[in-house]
Amino acid sequence: MTSLTVNSKGQVTLDLLRHLDVAPGEKIEVNKLRDGRPEIKALRARGKISDAFNFLKKKKNRRTLSIREIAEISQQGWTGKR
């Protein structure tokens, strides 16, 4: 078991990047369980990578998208907003 020291800002440092398979800039979720213990999970993108690119499929009566529209749609799909 590892003991941690709380700093003057009330923070502790955990070396969880490799354990949770996350990289700097990615998000984690911390929940307090009923018994007071914390539960820490890596937030994963929802959906499949193919979902981000389904807009490329040709559909009837659909106009051609601009580069800007393609970039906006791909960003939404990549972040799980689409």
PyMOL CGO cylinders between C-alpha atoms (Angstrom):
from pymol import cmd
from pymol.cgo import CYLINDER

trace = [
    CYLINDER, 0.00, 0.00, 0.00, 1.22, 3.51, -0.79, 0.3, 1, 1, 1, 1, 1, 1,
    CYLINDER, 1.22, 3.51, -0.79, 0.76, 6.46, 1.53, 0.3, 1, 1, 1, 1, 1, 1,
    CYLINDER, 0.76, 6.46, 1.53, 0.32, 9.93, 0.05, 0.3, 1, 1, 1, 1, 1, 1,
    CYLINDER, 0.32, 9.93, 0.05, 0.99, 13.36, 1.49, 0.3, 1, 1, 1, 1, 1, 1,
    CYLINDER, 0.99, 13.36, 1.49, -1.58, 16.13, 1.07, 0.3, 1, 1, 1, 1, 1, 1,
    CYLINDER, -1.58, 16.13, 1.07, 0.02, 19.40, -0.06, 0.3, 1, 1, 1, 1, 1, 1,
    CYLINDER, 0.02, 19.40, -0.06, -0.93, 22.91, 1.10, 0.3, 1, 1, 1, 1, 1, 1,
    CYLINDER, -0.93, 22.91, 1.10, -3.58, 23.12, -1.66, 0.3, 1, 1, 1, 1, 1, 1,
    CYLINDER, -3.58, 23.12, -1.66, -5.27, 19.94, -0.42, 0.3, 1, 1, 1, 1, 1, 1,
    CYLINDER, -5.27, 19.94, -0.42, -3.99, 17.91, -3.37, 0.3, 1, 1, 1, 1, 1, 1,
    CYLINDER, -3.99, 17.91, -3.37, -2.27, 14.56, -3.69, 0.3, 1, 1, 1, 1, 1, 1,
    CYLINDER, -2.27, 14.56, -3.69, -0.34, 13.14, -6.61, 0.3, 1, 1, 1, 1, 1, 1,
    CYLINDER, -0.34, 13.14, -6.61, -1.17, 9.66, -7.88, 0.3, 1, 1, 1, 1, 1, 1,
    CYLINDER, -1.17, 9.66, -7.88, 0.91, 7.93, -10.54, 0.3, 1, 1, 1, 1, 1, 1,
    CYLINDER, 0.91, 7.93, -10.54, -2.04, 6.39, -12.40, 0.3, 1, 1, 1, 1, 1, 1,
    CYLINDER, -2.04, 6.39, -12.40, -1.32, 7.25, -16.03, 0.3, 1, 1, 1, 1, 1, 1,
    CYLINDER, -1.32, 7.25, -16.03, 0.03, 3.82, -16.93, 0.3, 1, 1, 1, 1, 1, 1,
    CYLINDER, 0.03, 3.82, -16.93, -2.39, 1.94, -14.69, 0.3, 1, 1, 1, 1, 1, 1,
    CYLINDER, -2.39, 1.94, -14.69, -5.43, 3.64, -16.27, 0.3, 1, 1, 1, 1, 1, 1,
    CYLINDER, -5.43, 3.64, -16.27, -3.83, 3.73, -19.75, 0.3, 1, 1, 1, 1, 1, 1,
    CYLINDER, -3.83, 3.73, -19.75, -4.32, 7.50, -20.06, 0.3, 1, 1, 1, 1, 1, 1,
    CYLINDER, -4.32, 7.50, -20.06, -2.04, 10.21, -21.40, 0.3, 1, 1, 1, 1, 1, 1,
    CYLINDER, -2.04, 10.21, -21.40, -1.58, 13.82, -20.31, 0.3, 1, 1, 1, 1, 1, 1,
    CYLINDER, -1.58, 13.82, -20.31, -4.61, 15.86, -21.36, 0.3, 1, 1, 1, 1, 1, 1,
    CYLINDER, -4.61, 15.86, -21.36, -7.05, 12.92, -21.26, 0.3, 1, 1, 1, 1, 1, 1,
    CYLINDER, -7.05, 12.92, -21.26, -9.84, 12.87, -18.69, 0.3, 1, 1, 1, 1, 1, 1,
    CYLINDER, -9.84, 12.87, -18.69, -10.47, 10.63, -15.70, 0.3, 1, 1, 1, 1, 1, 1,
    CYLINDER, -10.47, 10.63, -15.70, -13.59, 10.31, -13.56, 0.3, 1, 1, 1, 1, 1, 1,
    CYLINDER, -13.59, 10.31, -13.56, -13.55, 10.12, -9.77, 0.3, 1, 1, 1, 1, 1, 1,
    CYLINDER, -13.55, 10.12, -9.77, -16.63, 8.98, -7.85, 0.3, 1, 1, 1, 1, 1, 1,
    CYLINDER, -16.63, 8.98, -7.85, -17.05, 8.72, -4.10, 0.3, 1, 1, 1, 1, 1, 1,
    CYLINDER, -17.05, 8.72, -4.10, -18.54, 5.34, -3.21, 0.3, 1, 1, 1, 1, 1, 1,
    CYLINDER, -18.54, 5.34, -3.21, -21.06, 4.91, -0.39, 0.3, 1, 1, 1, 1, 1, 1,
    CYLINDER, -21.06, 4.91, -0.39, -18.40, 3.68, 1.99, 0.3, 1, 1, 1, 1, 1, 1,
    CYLINDER, -18.40, 3.68, 1.99, -16.28, 6.79, 1.30, 0.3, 1, 1, 1, 1, 1, 1,
    CYLINDER, -16.28, 6.79, 1.30, -13.72, 5.14, -0.96, 0.3, 1, 1, 1, 1, 1, 1,
    CYLINDER, -13.72, 5.14, -0.96, -12.91, 6.83, -4.28, 0.3, 1, 1, 1, 1, 1, 1,
    CYLINDER, -12.91, 6.83, -4.28, -13.43, 5.04, -7.58, 0.3, 1, 1, 1, 1, 1, 1,
    CYLINDER, -13.43, 5.04, -7.58, -11.16, 6.29, -10.39, 0.3, 1, 1, 1, 1, 1, 1,
    CYLINDER, -11.16, 6.29, -10.39, -11.82, 5.45, -14.05, 0.3, 1, 1, 1, 1, 1, 1,
    CYLINDER, -11.82, 5.45, -14.05, -10.44, 6.64, -17.37, 0.3, 1, 1, 1, 1, 1, 1,
    CYLINDER, -10.44, 6.64, -17.37, -13.10, 8.36, -19.47, 0.3, 1, 1, 1, 1, 1, 1,
    CYLINDER, -13.10, 8.36, -19.47, -13.23, 6.68, -22.84, 0.3, 1, 1, 1, 1, 1, 1,
    CYLINDER, -13.23, 6.68, -22.84, -14.70, 8.03, -26.04, 0.3, 1, 1, 1, 1, 1, 1,
    CYLINDER, -14.70, 8.03, -26.04, -18.15, 6.66, -26.67, 0.3, 1, 1, 1, 1, 1, 1,
    CYLINDER, -18.15, 6.66, -26.67, -18.79, 4.98, -29.98, 0.3, 1, 1, 1, 1, 1, 1,
    CYLINDER, -18.79, 4.98, -29.98, -16.49, 3.64, -32.64, 0.3, 1, 1, 1, 1, 1, 1,
    CYLINDER, -16.49, 3.64, -32.64, -13.92, 5.48, -34.71, 0.3, 1, 1, 1, 1, 1, 1,
    CYLINDER, -13.92, 5.48, -34.71, -16.02, 4.71, -37.79, 0.3, 1, 1, 1, 1, 1, 1,
    CYLINDER, -16.02, 4.71, -37.79, -18.85, 6.79, -36.28, 0.3, 1, 1, 1, 1, 1, 1,
    CYLINDER, -18.85, 6.79, -36.28, -16.71, 9.89, -36.71, 0.3, 1, 1, 1, 1, 1, 1,
    CYLINDER, -16.71, 9.89, -36.71, -16.45, 9.28, -40.45, 0.3, 1, 1, 1, 1, 1, 1,
    CYLINDER, -16.45, 9.28, -40.45, -19.94, 8.07, -41.38, 0.3, 1, 1, 1, 1, 1, 1,
    CYLINDER, -19.94, 8.07, -41.38, -20.69, 11.51, -42.81, 0.3, 1, 1, 1, 1, 1, 1,
    CYLINDER, -20.69, 11.51, -42.81, -18.48, 10.63, -45.78, 0.3, 1, 1, 1, 1, 1, 1,
    CYLINDER, -18.48, 10.63, -45.78, -21.00, 8.08, -47.06, 0.3, 1, 1, 1, 1, 1, 1,
    CYLINDER, -21.00, 8.08, -47.06, -22.82, 9.37, -50.12, 0.3, 1, 1, 1, 1, 1, 1,
    CYLINDER, -22.82, 9.37, -50.12, -26.54, 9.83, -49.54, 0.3, 1, 1, 1, 1, 1, 1,
    CYLINDER, -26.54, 9.83, -49.54, -29.19, 10.77, -52.06, 0.3, 1, 1, 1, 1, 1, 1,
    CYLINDER, -29.19, 10.77, -52.06, -29.98, 14.47, -52.51, 0.3, 1, 1, 1, 1, 1, 1,
    CYLINDER, -29.98, 14.47, -52.51, -27.12, 15.59, -50.29, 0.3, 1, 1, 1, 1, 1, 1,
    CYLINDER, -27.12, 15.59, -50.29, -24.90, 18.47, -51.32, 0.3, 1, 1, 1, 1, 1, 1,
    CYLINDER, -24.90, 18.47, -51.32, -21.12, 18.29, -51.15, 0.3, 1, 1, 1, 1, 1, 1,
    CYLINDER, -21.12, 18.29, -51.15, -19.65, 19.41, -47.84, 0.3, 1, 1, 1, 1, 1, 1,
    CYLINDER, -19.65, 19.41, -47.84, -17.00, 22.12, -47.55, 0.3, 1, 1, 1, 1, 1, 1,
    CYLINDER, -17.00, 22.12, -47.55, -13.64, 21.43, -45.89, 0.3, 1, 1, 1, 1, 1, 1,
    CYLINDER, -13.64, 21.43, -45.89, -14.77, 23.52, -42.90, 0.3, 1, 1, 1, 1, 1, 1,
    CYLINDER, -14.77, 23.52, -42.90, -18.01, 21.50, -42.55, 0.3, 1, 1, 1, 1, 1, 1,
    CYLINDER, -18.01, 21.50, -42.55, -16.07, 18.24, -42.77, 0.3, 1, 1, 1, 1, 1, 1,
    CYLINDER, -16.07, 18.24, -42.77, -13.65, 19.44, -40.07, 0.3, 1, 1, 1, 1, 1, 1,
    CYLINDER, -13.65, 19.44, -40.07, -16.50, 20.49, -37.76, 0.3, 1, 1, 1, 1, 1, 1,
    CYLINDER, -16.50, 20.49, -37.76, -18.36, 17.22, -38.22, 0.3, 1, 1, 1, 1, 1, 1,
    CYLINDER, -18.36, 17.22, -38.22, -15.23, 15.11, -37.69, 0.3, 1, 1, 1, 1, 1, 1,
    CYLINDER, -15.23, 15.11, -37.69, -14.42, 17.04, -34.50, 0.3, 1, 1, 1, 1, 1, 1,
    CYLINDER, -14.42, 17.04, -34.50, -17.94, 16.45, -33.17, 0.3, 1, 1, 1, 1, 1, 1,
    CYLINDER, -17.94, 16.45, -33.17, -17.71, 12.74, -33.95, 0.3, 1, 1, 1, 1, 1, 1,
    CYLINDER, -17.71, 12.74, -33.95, -14.27, 12.44, -32.42, 0.3, 1, 1, 1, 1, 1, 1,
    CYLINDER, -14.27, 12.44, -32.42, -15.44, 14.04, -29.15, 0.3, 1, 1, 1, 1, 1, 1,
    CYLINDER, -15.44, 14.04, -29.15, -18.60, 11.92, -28.99, 0.3, 1, 1, 1, 1, 1, 1,
    CYLINDER, -18.60, 11.92, -28.99, -20.97, 14.84, -29.65, 0.3, 1, 1, 1, 1, 1, 1,
    CYLINDER, -20.97, 14.84, -29.65, -22.35, 13.35, -32.84, 0.3, 1, 1, 1, 1, 1, 1,
]
cmd.load_cgo(trace, "trace")
